[in-house]
Amino acid sequence: MKSLLTFIFNAARNLSLVLVILFFCFTYYFAKHPEEAEKWLGDTSEEVLYQQKVVEEEEGEADFVSVQSIEIPESNRSAKKLTIPTKEGTAYLRPSQIMYTDTDTLATTNLQKIAIASSLSRIHSVLEASGESCFFKTKNSILNCHYVMQVLRVSTKHPGGSYSYQDYVVMEDGKRIAISQDKSEELKNLLEQLSI
């Protein structure tokens, strides 16, 4: 009886080892071939696969914050990627991944900050060539209108009782970007056209 129990225990132990090895093999294979995972599992959405890919790309990159992806519209996911020169090489991004850019930094929808090595006018011309109409250029930045949360006017009281006003755009990541009053009105009109 004891030998039978020993045999069953050893068989179960060996079987569990085989299952663990198979699990790691399948995990590695599906990580390298996400389209196969989608076929096999059928339930894996493109957004989940995209977020997994972003996490894999970010591992080991200490300069970036943790991934907190902002929803990317499905219709923009298949758009061609833009080539944007950076200080460390080249960034390949879809227009829908760009939240905003200022004179030296580009912010993406997964909250990465990329140091750019290109002028705003060059980036704006690349964005215009892509056919995306949702980008708005100010003096010191380019904004993706899909990620604008608010347009604000803030007043400041100065000594002597006078006031000055500054307009700001608040992006979905919380960044406040100063814009002129004329550009603020122009942006509000554009946002009205894009709104429901």
C-alpha positions in Angstrom: 0.0 0.0 0.0 2.9 2.3 0.9 4.5 1.7 -2.5 1.3 2.6 -4.3 1.0 5.9 -2.4 4.6 6.7 -3.1 4.0 6.0 -6.8 0.9 8.2 -6.9 2.8 11.0 -5.1 5.8 10.8 -7.4 3.5 10.8 -10.5 1.5 13.8 -9.2 4.8 15.7 -8.5 6.2 15.0 -12.0 2.9 15.9 -13.6 2.8 19.2 -11.7 6.3 20.0 -12.8 5.4 19.3 -16.4 2.3 21.6 -16.1 4.5 24.4 -14.7 7.0 24.1 -17.5 4.2 24.1 -20.1 2.6 27.2 -18.5 5.9 29.1 -18.8 6.4 27.9 -22.4 2.9 29.1 -23.4 3.4 32.4 -21.5 6.7 33.1 -23.3 5.2 32.1 -26.7 2.1 34.3 -26.3 4.2 37.2 -25.1 6.3 37.0 -28.3 3.2 36.3 -30.5 0.2 38.3 -29.2 -1.8 37.6 -32.3 -1.6 33.9 -31.6 -2.9 34.6 -28.0 -5.8 36.4 -29.5 -6.7 33.4 -31.7 -6.3 30.9 -28.9 -7.9 32.8 -26.2 -10.4 34.8 -28.4 -11.3 37.0 -25.4 -8.1 39.1 -25.3 -8.9 42.6 -26.4 -6.6 44.7 -28.5 -6.4 47.3 -25.6 -5.2 44.6 -23.1 -2.6 43.4 -25.6 -1.5 47.0 -26.3 -1.1 47.7 -22.5 0.9 44.5 -22.1 3.2 45.5 -25.0 3.7 49.0 -23.4 4.6 47.3 -20.1 7.1 45.0 -21.8 8.6 48.0 -23.6 9.0 50.0 -20.4 10.7 47.3 -18.3 14.2 48.5 -17.5 13.5 52.1 -18.5 14.0 54.0 -15.2 13.3 57.5 -16.8 9.6 56.8 -17.3 6.7 56.7 -14.9 4.6 53.6 -14.4 2.0 52.8 -17.0 -1.4 54.3 -16.6 -2.7 54.2 -20.1 -5.3 56.6 -21.3 -8.0 55.0 -23.6 -6.9 55.2 -27.2 -9.8 55.3 -29.7 -10.1 52.1 -31.7 -10.4 53.9 -35.0 -6.9 55.5 -34.5 -5.1 52.3 -33.5 -4.4 51.3 -37.1 -3.1 54.8 -38.2 0.4 54.9 -39.6 3.2 55.8 -37.2 5.0 59.1 -37.3 8.8 59.3 -37.2 9.9 61.9 -34.6 13.6 62.6 -33.9 14.4 62.4 -30.2 17.5 63.3 -28.2 18.1 59.5 -27.7 17.2 58.3 -31.2 13.8 58.1 -32.9 10.3 57.8 -31.6 7.7 55.9 -33.7 4.2 57.0 -32.6 0.7 57.0 -33.9 -0.9 60.5 -33.9 -3.4 59.2 -31.3 -0.6 58.4 -28.9 0.6 62.0 -28.8 -1.2 64.0 -26.0 0.8 67.2 -26.4 4.3 68.5 -27.1 6.1 71.6 -26.0 9.5 73.0 -27.2 11.6 70.1 -25.8 9.2 67.4 -24.5 6.5 65.2 -26.1 3.9 63.6 -23.8 2.3 60.3 -24.8 -1.0 58.8 -23.8 0.8 56.3 -21.5 2.2 59.2 -19.6 5.8 58.9 -21.0 7.8 62.1 -21.5 10.1 62.0 -24.5 12.8 64.6 -25.0 12.5 65.7 -28.6 15.2 66.9 -30.9 13.0 68.6 -33.5 11.3 71.9 -33.7 7.6 72.4 -33.1 7.0 73.6 -36.6 8.6 70.3 -38.0 6.5 68.2 -35.7 3.4 70.2 -36.6 4.1 69.7 -40.3 4.5 65.9 -39.8 1.2 65.9 -37.9 -0.6 67.8 -40.6 0.8 65.5 -43.2 -0.7 62.5 -41.3 -4.2 63.9 -41.9 -5.1 64.2 -38.2 -7.2 67.4 -37.8 -7.3 67.2 -34.0 -4.0 69.0 -33.3 -3.8 72.6 -32.3 -0.6 74.6 -32.5 0.1 77.5 -30.1 3.3 79.5 -29.8 5.1 77.0 -27.5 3.1 73.8 -27.8 1.0 71.4 -30.0 -2.1 70.0 -28.3 -4.1 66.9 -29.2 -7.7 68.2 -28.8 -8.9 64.7 -27.9 -7.0 65.0 -24.6 -7.9 68.6 -23.6 -10.0 68.6 -20.4 -10.5 72.3 -19.8 -9.7 75.7 -21.1 -9.4 78.1 -18.1 -8.9 81.9 -17.6 -7.1 82.6 -14.3 -7.0 86.1 -12.8 -4.2 87.5 -10.7 -4.7 90.6 -8.5 -1.6 92.9 -8.4 -0.7 95.5 -5.8 -2.7 98.6 -6.5 -5.9 96.7 -7.3 -5.3 95.9 -11.0 -5.9 92.4 -12.4 -4.1 90.4 -15.1 -5.6 87.3 -16.8 -3.9 84.2 -18.2 -5.6 81.4 -20.2 -4.6 77.8 -19.6 -5.4 74.5 -21.2 -5.6 71.6 -18.8 -4.7 68.2 -20.4 -5.9 64.8 -19.2 -2.6 64.1 -17.4 -3.2 67.3 -15.3 -0.6 69.4 -17.1 -1.5 73.2 -17.4 -0.3 74.8 -20.6 -0.4 78.6 -20.8 -1.9 80.0 -24.1 -2.8 83.5 -25.4 -6.3 84.8 -25.2 -6.7 84.7 -29.0 -5.5 81.1 -29.1 -7.8 80.2 -26.3 -10.8 81.4 -28.2 -9.6 79.7 -31.4 -9.2 76.4 -29.4 -12.6 76.7 -27.8 -14.2 77.1 -31.2 -12.3 74.0 -32.4 -13.3 72.0 -29.4 -17.0 73.0 -29.9 -16.8 71.5 -33.4 -15.3 68.3 -32.1 -17.8 68.0 -29.2 -21.2 66.3 -29.3 
